[in-house]
Amino acid sequence: MSTRLIAHAARDTHGDWREPHDLVEHLRGVADLAATFAAPFGGAGWAELAGRWHDLGKFRQRFQRYIRQASGFEADAHIVGEAGKAPHSTAGALLAIEQFNPAGRVLAYLIAGHHAGLADWFGQLDARISGPRSRDELKEALAQSPPPEILDIGDFTPDPCDVPGKAEGLALWVRMLFSALVDADFLDTERYMDPDRSAQRSPWRGLDDLAPRFDIHMADLSSGAEATPVNALRADILRQCRDAAKHDPGIFSLTVPTGGGKTLSGMAFALEHARLHGKRRVIHVIPYTSIIEQTADVFRDIFGDEVVEHHSNAETDPDHETPASRLACENWDAPIVVTTNVQFFESLFASRTSRCRKLHNIVDSVVVLDEAQMLPPELLQPILDVLRLLARHYGVTVLLSTATQPTLASSEYFDATRNMRGLDDVHEIIDDPDALYTALERVDVRLPADWDRPSQWTQLAEELAENDSVLAIVNRRQDARELWECMPEGTVHLSGLMCGEHRSQVIADIKQRLADGIPTRVVSTQLVEAGVDLDFPVVYRALAGLDSIAQAAGRCNREGRLDGEGEVVGVVPPTPAPPGLLRQGEDACRAVLHEVSDAPLTRDRFNKYFQRLYYGCELDAAGICDLLTKDARDLAVDFRTAAEKFRLIDDEDAASVIVLYRGQNGSDDRVEQWIGLLRRDGPKRWLMRKLQRYVVDVRHRLITPLLARGDIEEVTPGMYVQCSHGLYDATLGLQPKGTDWKAADWVL
């Protein structure tokens, strides 16, 4: 065996061996890059040392034998974890503990987890480090006399007392350091293992270069806009956003009624604020995957390929991606990132390397939280804690953008278990939000005459049918189906029973019909309430949270083109909202509006509504804060357990079925062609992204009867495809024929 110590070995595209990746060169490269990534938040020294020691175990003769034997057969072994057959990530972790005592735990988390992810301290990492195999690994590595440039700590003196945010900020700080290390490791390894892929990571334009494109776009919009009161108000909102950008970084709110142009005005604030305060990127966060494409398309029309669209499934849209944008989803190094609440917040509480890798690129950014009222109450406390830390210690400016601003300030109650550590230094951008709400008032809201007397679906259908064009929004998929069945022929149905492609086509058709003045009646679930720009003269809304009623009102007389006001009618449905957040929202809405006779959508009512809603919820239902802080003073954190419990969407009961939707005219057979490729070639990244548009998620317990009936088949483990043409209806979506079922029982 050669005496040269190597980190990786691989063949080139012709099958010939390339010069091996020198181990010391790799450690030095990772250390330098990690230090660069961590410097903006003051962690360069920690990250640099973690980079030098992360692969210390590779000095072992055992690893050197392994890498020569195995790497040629699995060129990507380092990245996918195959190198675990010759353990190498514990030696540096143990050395850190021995060198720095308790302070070494910080480095131990980083080094030991750079393949497997961040572990809990008690019961996981402490046991691993203290075991005899770890000591053997370190002993064998040191026996090979690593050069002083790798082992020397110089004047580095770790002081955990300098952690941003003290004990409460330890977990985020360690994740940020971990992000710097693993991204540096991936990138340095990629430069050797896959130089062509590495070369595709071309430098991105800075925000300063992109701002003029935005200014030109907004000028064109302004010159072509009708001279309406609504457009005049939108122009003033845009002006106020630009003016507010000069304020010092921190947390801002943009409180604008639906239809006031929040998306583009929020981007105007973000770009100007970034220019004035040296921010590196804009991250636009959206609550629903179903509307991310719409927002990303708006920004792509302005900024072109400089926009990265990152869904919760960690992949970009293949119709819009470039090699650079696909790679940027790994670490968010693009200037403008459009992503989801799930991807953003679950990454901030993650333990896996792939999820944490991007975190250091959130530092010194402007984060726009679109539809901020959608932050889940059961996880609200850990979310507020991390937003506060980002703003105070990591140079992040947060913009809370919504028509129904949630009450996120600190609250104290007689029951201390209900207290909320909130965001107390929020700067509102709009000079006079109340006046703006009055000026943009375009609807008259009529509340139920009797809150205790439900309307039957047949009765409601008769009332809806009196309108040529009307939108009815209900709380459950089953409600949408039952009301639709009572409606006149030609009524449009929208719900989660339909795949994404089906819903998109139907929404586009609705917009076109409304634009052409064609009478249009629609029955929908709440999927139309965020990011779907419909404009009906009349909207009915089943009783729900006050924010949902406001969102429904945003689909009524949106452009203010009616001679008078639009009409929004609140109704008590035959069935209450399902248990959970929807029911809690309904209860809070009843309590706030029960004795209100007019103007239910004023800002002070939203304040009362959210106070009551949050008081009625457990704001840290999974105990995330305790897991991250209870032993933080001893540098002991339950990273992995907290990551497993922090779930914005509980999809453990979900199974995906690819349905045979062939378009509204029934002539599109692309999905069947793609399913054929799936059967033949197995899952490919681009193919699964295409098929994602044709997925309906159902409950796991229903897979067995569907398989038994021959309605579906399993083409790859955990992926099911529709076989029976009776399973999917061109109007209603998923609908097994001849089966006694309820949509609420079948579909998530």
N, C-alpha and C positions, 0 to 999 in steps of 0.2 A: 504494500500500500504506500502511495506517495505520502511524503511527510507534509505536503502542503495542506493546510486546513481550509476547508471550503464550507460555504453556507448552503449552496444549491448547485446543481448540475443539470444541464439540459441539452438536448440536441437542437440544431437549427432546422429551418423548414426543409432542408435537403436531407435530413436524417443524420448529419454529421455532428459530432460533439463540439459544442462551443467551449471556449475557455471557461473553466469553472468559476463560480462566484466566490471570490475570496472572503473568508469569514470576517477577518478584521476590517476589511473594506466595507462589508455589509453593516457591521455594527457601528462603524464610524458614520456611514451614510445615514442610517436610521437615526442615530443620535443627533446629528446635525439637523435633519429634517424635523424630527420631533421637537427639538428646541425651538426651531423657527415657528412651528405651529402653536406652541404653548407660550411663546413670548408675549403675545397680546394680553394674556391674563396673568402674567407674572410667574408662569410655571416652567420657564426655560430650563432652569437647573435640574428640577425633578425629571422632566421629560428627557433631557440629555443623558442623564445617568441611567434612566430606565432603558433608553435606546442602546447604550453600550452593554448593559447587562442582560438584555431580554433573551438573547440566544447564547448565554454563557455556557449552557450545557452542551452546545455543539462542539466545544473543545474536546469533549470526551472521545476516546478512541472508538467506543461503541457507536456513537453517532456517525463518526467519519466513515466507519465500515458500512453502516446502513445507507448513508447518502450515496455512496458509490454504487451500491447494489440496487437500490430501489429507484432512484430519481430518474433514471433513463426510461423506466417502464411507466412512471406516473409523473410526468413533467410538472404537473401542478400540485404535487404532493404537499409542498409546504403550505399552500393556501388552503387546501381542503382538509388538512389535519392529519394526513397520513404519517407525517413525521413523528406522530405520537408513538409509533412503534419503537422509536429510540428517544425517550423523553429528554427534553432539553430546556423546558421553561421553568423548572423549579430551582435550578442551581442559583440563578441570579436572585430569585426571590428569597432564598435562604441566606444568601450572602448579605442582602440588604437588612434582614432581621439581625444577623450577627454583627453587622457593622454599625447599625444605627439604633438597635434595641427597638422600643415600641414605634418610633418614628419610621422605622423600616417597613412597617406594615403597609404604608402607602405605596411604596415601590413594589412590595410583594404582590399587592392586588394587581398592579399593572403587568408585571413581568409574568407571574404565574398564569394570568388570564389572557395573554395576548393571542392564544389560539382558542381556548375553551370558553372565554368570557369571564366577566367578573363574578367571583364566588362570594357566598356568605363567609364571614370570618369564622364564627363558632360552628363547629361540626363539619366544615368543609376545608377552607384554606388553612386554618390552624392545624388540623389533623394531617393534611397533606404535607405541609412544610416540616412538621415535627417527626415525620416518619423516617425510618432507616433508609429507605430508597432515596429520599431527597438528600440526605447527608452523603450517601454514596455518590450521587450525581454531582454534587458540589465538589467533593473530594477528588473524584476522577477528573473533573474539569480543571481544577486548580493544579492537578498533577502535571498537566500539559503546559504549565507556565504561560498563561495568557500574557501578552505584552503589557507593560505598565500603562500604556495609553488607554487600555481597556479597563484595568482594575483601579487606576488611580482616582481618588475622589477629590483631589485638589483641595480647594477651600470651600467645597460644598458642605454646608452645615444645615441639614434639614430641620425646620422648625414648624411643626404642625400648628402652633399657635397663630401662624400667619395665614391660616386657611381662610379664604374669603367667606364671610358669614359665620365664622367659628364652627361650633359643633353642628349647627343647623345647615351649614353649607358644605360640610365635608363630603357627602355623597356626590353632589354635583361636581365639586372640584376634582374628586378622584375620577369621575367619569370623563371630565374634560381632559385631564392628563392621559387617561386611557385612550381617548379618541386621538390625541396627538400621536401617541405611540403606535397604535395599530394602523392608522392611516399612513404614517411614515414607513412602517414595516411593509405594508401592502405595496406602496408605491416603489420603494427601493427594490423589493423582490420582483415586482412586475418589470422594472427596467431591465433586469437580467433575464427573467424567465420568458417574457413576451415583449420584446422591444417594439414590435409593430403596434401592439395595443397601447403601450406606453406613449408612443409618438402621437397617438390619436388624442391624447390629452393636451390639445393645443391651448395656448393661453387665451383666456376670455377677455373680452373688452371690459373696461371698468365702467362703473355707473356714470362717471363724468362724460364718457363717450356716448352713453345711451340716452342721457337726459335730453339732448337736442331732438332726438327722434320723437320723444314724447311731446315736447313742446310743439313740434310741427303737426303732430297728429291732433293735439287739442285745438290748435289754431284752425285746422281744417274743419273739425267738428263744430267749432263756434261759428265759423263763416257760413256753414251750411245748415245751421239749426234754425228752426222756425222761431219767430219772435213771440214766444208764449211766456206767460208768467212762470210756468214750471222751469223752462230753460233759463230764464233770468235768475231764478233762485239757484239752479245748478251752477251757473257761472259764479255766483257769489260764494257758494260753498267751496268751489275750486279756489277762489281767491283767498278765502280764510285758511284753507289748508296750506297754501303756499306761504302765507304770512306766518302761520304757526310753526313752520319748519325751523325758524331761527331760534326757537326756544332750546334750552339745554336738553341733552338727551335724558330720557326717563320714560315714564308711562303716560300715554295720551289716550283720550277717548274721542271718537268721532261719532257724534250722536245725530243722525240724519234720518228722517222718515224714509221708508221704502220708496224707491223711485227718485231719490235725490241725487243719484250719481256717486254713491260712496266708493265704488270700486276704482274709478279713475281718479277721483279726488284724493282717495287714500294713497294711490300710487304717486300722485303729484307731491303730497307731503313727504312720502318716503324718499323720493329721489332728491328733493331739495334739501331735506334734513341730512341725507347721506352726504351730499355735496358740501354742506356747511360744516359738518362735524366728522368727516372722514370715515363714514361707515362703508363697509366693504360690499355688502349685498342687501337685497330686499328679499325677504321670505314671506310669501303670501299664503296664509293658512286658512283652509276652507273646511267646514264641518263634514261635508258629504263628498264621497267619491263620485256620486252621480252628477255633480255640477262642476267638478274640477276642470273638465275639458272645456266647458264654456268660458270660464275665466282665463284659462291658459291660452285659449284661442284669441281672446281679446288682447292679451299682452303680446302674443306672437305677431298679431297684425301690426303692432307698434315696433317691437324690438327684434323681430325675426328669430333666428336660431339661438339668440342669447338667453332664451327662456327655457328652463328645465321643468318639466311636468313630472312630478314624482308621486305616484299613487301609493296607497298603503300596502300594495303587494310588491313594492320596491322595484317597479318597472315603469318605463316611460311608454307613451303611446307610439307604436311602431310607425304610424302614419306621419308622425311629426318629428321623430327622433333623428339625430345625427350620431355618428360614433362618439363625438365628444359629449353630447347631452346624455347618451346612454351611460357613459362612464361617470358623468357628473352626479348621477343618482346615487353613486356609491359614497360620495363624500361632500356633495353640495358645494363644489368650488366654483359654481357658475354665479353670475351677477344677480340673476333673478330666478328664484325657485318658487314654484307653485306646488303646494303639497296639501295634505289633509291633517285634520286634528289627530287622527290615529297615528300617522307617521311621525308627526312633530312631537307630540307629547309622549307617546310610547318610547320614542328614541331617547328622550330626556330621562326616562326612568329604566332604560334597558340595561341588560348585562351582556348581551351577545355582541361580538366584535362588529358584525355587519351593521347592526343598528347604531352602535356607539360611534362608529368611525366618522360620521359627519359632524359630530357635536362641536368640535373646535371651530368649525366654519360658521357656527351660529354667533360666535363672539364678534362684537363690533358690527352687528347687522341691524337692520330695521325689520321687525317682525310685525306683520299686519294680521291680526286675528279677526277674520271676517265672520260676521254673525256670532259675535262674542257671547251672546245669550245662550248659545248651544253648548257651552262648557258643561260637562256632566256634573250635576250636584254631588253625586256619590264619590267623586274624585276631586272635588273643587279645592279642598284645602291643600293637598300636595301640589296641585296645578298653580294655585296662587303663590305658594311658597317658592316654587321654582321660577315663576315669572319675576317675583321680587328679587331673587338672587341674580337672575340674568341682568336685570336693569341696574342693580346697585354695584355689581362686581364684575360684569363681563361686557360692559359697553353696549348692551342691547337696548334699543329703543323699542318699546311695545306700543302698538296702536290697537285699541279695542274699538272695532268698527261695527256698528249695529244701529238698527232703528229702535231697538228696545233694550237700552243699556241696562245690563244687570247691576244689582247693588253689590259691589265687590269691596266696599270699604270694610275695615275691621268692625266687628259687632260684638257687643257683650250683652248677655241676657241673664235673667235671674237663675237660669240653669246653665252653669258654666260649661257643661259638656257641649252646649250648642254654640259657644263662642267661635268667632271666625277671625283668623289672622288674615286681614285683607290687604288691599292695595290702597294706601292712604294718601299718596301724593300724585293723583291722576290729574292731568291737565286737559280740560275740555277744549277742543279746537274751536267749536262753534261759539260765537260771541253770545248769542241768545237763543238756545235751543227751543225754548218755549215759543218764542215768536216765530221761529222757523216751522215748528209743528203747526202753528196756526195758519201760517202762510201756505203751507203745503197740504192743508186739509182739503181732501178731494172726495171724501165719502161721509155718509151719514150712517152711523152704526146703531142698529136697532137690537136691543137685548130681549131675551125671552120675557114675556109678560108673567109667566109663572115658572120659576126655576125648578119646581118640583113636579111639573107635568110634562112628560116626554111627548115629543111628536112621533107618530108612527111613520114608517117609511112611505106607506101609500099616501098618507096625508101630505107629507113633505114633497113627494113626487108631483102631486097635483098642483101644489103651490109653485114648484120650480117650473112646471110646464107652462105656466102663464107668461113666462119670460121667453123672448126669442133667443137671447144669449144669456147664459147664466153658468156660473161655476159653483158646484157644491163640494165642500171639503169635509171629509169624515175622518174618524180616528183609526179605523181598522180596515183591513183588506176585505174581511167578510161584510162589513158595513157597506163598503163601496159596491160590492157585488149585489147585495140585497137591494140597495137603493137603485142601482142601475137597472135591475130587472123590473122595477116599478115605473121606469121612465119611458117616455115615448120613443118609438123607433128612431134610430139615428143619433141617440145620445152617446157621447164618447166616454169610455171607461179608462181610468189610469190608476194603476196600483203596482205594488211590488210583486204581484202575480206575474207581471210582464217582465221580460228580460230588458236589459238596458237599451239595446238596439230598437226594440219595439217601442219603448217609452219615448225615445228620442224622435222617432219618426212620427209618432202620434202628436207629440208636443209641437213639432215643426208644422204639422198639418193644422193644428189648432191655431197657431199664430198666423198662418196664411189665411185661414178662413176668417179670422177676426179682422185682419188687414183688408180683406176683400169685402167686408160687410156681410158675410154669409152667417145666418143664424146658427149659433153653436151652443149646445148644452153639454156640459162636462161634469162627470162625477169622479172625484179623485180622492186619494188619501193625501196626507200632508206632504207628499214628495214634491208638490208644486209650490211649497211655501218658501223655499230658499233657492235663489239663483235661477228661477224660471220666470222670465219676464212676460207673463201673460197680462192682458188688459181687458177685463170684463166690465160691463156696466153694473152687474149685480153679482154678488158673491154671498153664498150661504156658508156658515161655518158651524159644525157641530161643536158643542161646548168642549173647551180644552184650556190649556194655559193661556194667560193673557197675551203672552208673546206670540203664540200661534194665531190668536185672533188678529193681532196686529199684522202678522205676516200675511194672513188671508186678505186683510184690507189692502195690502200692497199689491194685490192682483186685481184691484177694482179701481177703475178710472185712473190708471197709473199715470197716463200722460196728461190728465186734466182736460181732455177734449170734449167731455160731455157739457151740455149747456148748463146743467146743474151739477149736483153732487152725485157720485155713485152711491149704491146702496149695499151695505153689508148687514146681513141678518144672522144673529146668533140663535141657534136652536138647541134644544135639549134632545139628544138622540134617544132612541128606544133602549139602547144599551150604554152603560157608562164606559169611559175610557178604560183600557186594560190596566191591570195592576202595574205599579211601578211609577216611572217618572210622569207618564201621561196622566195617570190618575191623580198623582200628587199635584200636577199642574192644574188639573180641573178643580180639585178641592180648593187650592189657593185662589183660583180665579173666582169661584163661587163666593168665597169669603170676602174678597175685595170688591166685587161688583154687585153683591146681592141687593143692596139698597141704592144702587146708582141708577139714575134715570136718564142721564145724558152725558155726553163726552167721556166715554169709558177709556179712551186711549190716550189720556194725558200722561205726561212724564211722571207726575207725582204718583199716579196709580201704578205705573210700572215699578217704581221704587217700593211701594207697599207690597205689591205682588211678589217681587223677588225676595223681599225680607221674609214674608210668610212662607214662600216656597223653600228657601234655604233653611229656615228654622225647623221646618217639618221633615228635613232630610238629614241623614248621617253624612256629613261632608267628607269623611275619610272612612268610608264603609269597610275598606279592605285593610285598614291600619297601616297604610304606607308610611306615614310620617314617623310612627313609632319604630317601624322596621329600620328606617334610615337614620334615626337620631338617638335611640334609647341608650346605645353604648358608644356613641360617636366620640365622646371625650376619651375613650380608650382606643380610638381608631378602629373600632369593630362595627361593621355595617353588614346588614343582610341584603346585599345587592341582588343576588339571584332570586330570593324569595319575593322581594319587593317587585322585581321585574315581572315575575310570574303573576302577581296579583294586580298589577297596574294594567288593566285591560279596558280600553274605551268601548270596545265591542266584544261582547261575550259570544264568540263564534264556536265554542266547543261543541254545541249541539247542531252545527251547520254542516250540511253536505251539498256540494254543488252539482247541479244537473244542467248539462248543455242541451238547450231545447232547439227544436227545428222550426225556428221562425224564418219565414221566407219573404218578409217584406209585406207591405200593405196590399200590393197587387199580386202577391203570391208567386212572383216570377224570379225571385232572387234565390239562387241555389248555392251561394257562397258557403254558407255554414255547413252544408252537406259535403262540399268539397274539402273544407278544412277538417271536418270530422274524419273523412277518409284519410287525410294525411296524418291525423292523430293516431288512427288505428295502424297505419303502415309504419310511421317513423317514430311514434312515441311523442311525448311532450317536448316541444321546442319553445324557447322563450317567446319568439315572435308569434308563433302559432297560438300559444295560450293567451297572449294579449289580445289577439283577434277574437278568440273564442270567448273571452271574458265578457264581451258584449252580448253574448247569447246565454248567459248563465242565470238560473234562478236558484236561490239557496233555499233548501227545504230542511226539515228536521231529520236527524239521523234515524229516528225510530220509524220513519216512513219509507226508508230506502228498501227494507226487506219486502214489504208488500208490493212496492212498485216493481222490484226485480221479479217477484213471484208471478205477477200479472203479465210480465213481458213488456211493460211500459218503458223500462230503461235497461241498460246494460252497463257494466263496469268495464271501461276500455283501458284504464290505467288505475293503479291502486288509489282509491278515494275519489276518482273522477268518473262521473256517470253521464251517459248520453241517452237522449230520448230515442226510443225505438217505435213506439206506437204513435201514429199520427193523431190519435184521439186525445193525447195527453195535453196538447197545447192548442188553445183556441186563438184564432187570429184577432179576436176582440178582447177577450178576458184574460188571456195568458194561460198559465198553468191551470188545468181543470180536468182531472181524471174523469172520464165518462163512466156512468153507471156506478159511481162510488158515492156512498153517503159520507161526505166530508165537509169540513168547514175550513175556509182559507186560513183562519187563525191557528188551526191545528196543524196545517201542512207547511206553511211558508213562514220564514223568519222575517 
